[in-house]
């Protein structure tokens, strides 16, 4: 009897201690460590997301834990073109698409644009047509490729193939569209906006993530029945009709960071997938391809002899002899046709090369930055009206770019916030940056600077990157294209060429090395360059916190 009472008493005491510990833990998270105030938002007080755990990955993305690696270390350098600078870099954790963006993914974008901004209306015409991939990239004067011209983008047989004919600018615009559509659906699913709000978009009734965060009363054309039409927002209003915090804010953690093109460092790090070579805090050996081993054929017992990627094996040999030894593709292949790398990413070598975010330069300046290296920063801020409000673009204020090839592309869409370059208010007495456009920052050492003679910076002939300047002007409502015919140009490099990585179906195995890099004008496209999206990881470096060694 005494023993029985003792057990009961022990259990009650343990439960009390456990409950107290839980309460203390809960109080610790919901009360401010600075002031002791309640941070849960009860009784109309200030509210913070005190129970936030980890960022959710966006649709289609896989997690890549950041770390240190040697960027630009190629195994072979037969070109000897001074195109790489091996440098140790540290990359923060991020998410990246499991596969390249496919035709059906891009078609979803096109159909949305066509529905929301009908090209039959003159003021919207270039929004849709400017997003269309160039299907003529398949044509060749000595090749019969009309099948791909007519069918590759839209035929369902090619739905799961990587989209091509998309230039760098179109890829970045797709990324912005994808950001907004994903966040728009998240808000509706979580009850912050009206149910299925994302299915009722129109030119005057469109969602933008940044507009919602900065001017929520102007999103959806200012329609409160949508922005305040969700069950969660309705609950907030019932509890506190005068609340100004009914809209989701960045501090709530509900909206995902932007989809974007990966930086060159991120792409190369993800493609290498060196986790299989990790030995404590170093790598044992070097990888030539995204897979282990020095060969393009598999050495695994189950798949021995199979090609590990889709690439050009020799002159006139795009797939091998039909049958067992064939790689299964002549042009592009359906995504996931080959084994993924150690991060679970498909086609990080072969199939199509991929755009990355960086402006191309022959060397990487590791002496100045070895953390999240990227060349191409142009810092902007929201445009503010005379009334002190952010300027949300109307249908008549969309900014269009006329590219060097005459193609007209919309650089924003109605409902987005206008952007302007930062000025002295943001740069004054800064130690890290001093201007808005940093594409040419520390552009090599003195002997490889942007100008041969710094005293003649206004003389175009002294510029190192004196690339062709093809003029496109509008005369009497018609585009006038003037091809640069001068014979004095010495390079194709300028601020409008971007890096692309990874070999393609048209490339030899030499280009499958993730460290290899090439460049192409950002406003042009080919039949062997596609892209995939990335997303920054916020919070901890690891998804599971710090791990023990054993």
Helices and strands as residue ranges (DSSP letters): H 2-30, G 42-44, E 61-64, E 67-71, E 87-91, E 94-97, H 103-116, G 122-124, H 125-129, G 135-138, H 146-151, G 156-158, H 168-189, G 197-199, H 209-214, G 216-222, H 224-227, H 231-239, G 250-252, E 259-261, H 264-272, G 274-277, E 278-279, E 282-283, E 353-359, E 380-382, G 395-397, E 400-402, E 408-410, E 419-421, H 424-427, G 446-448, G 454-456, G 460-462, E 471-475, E 478-482, E 497-501, G 509-512, E 517-521, E 529-530, E 533-536
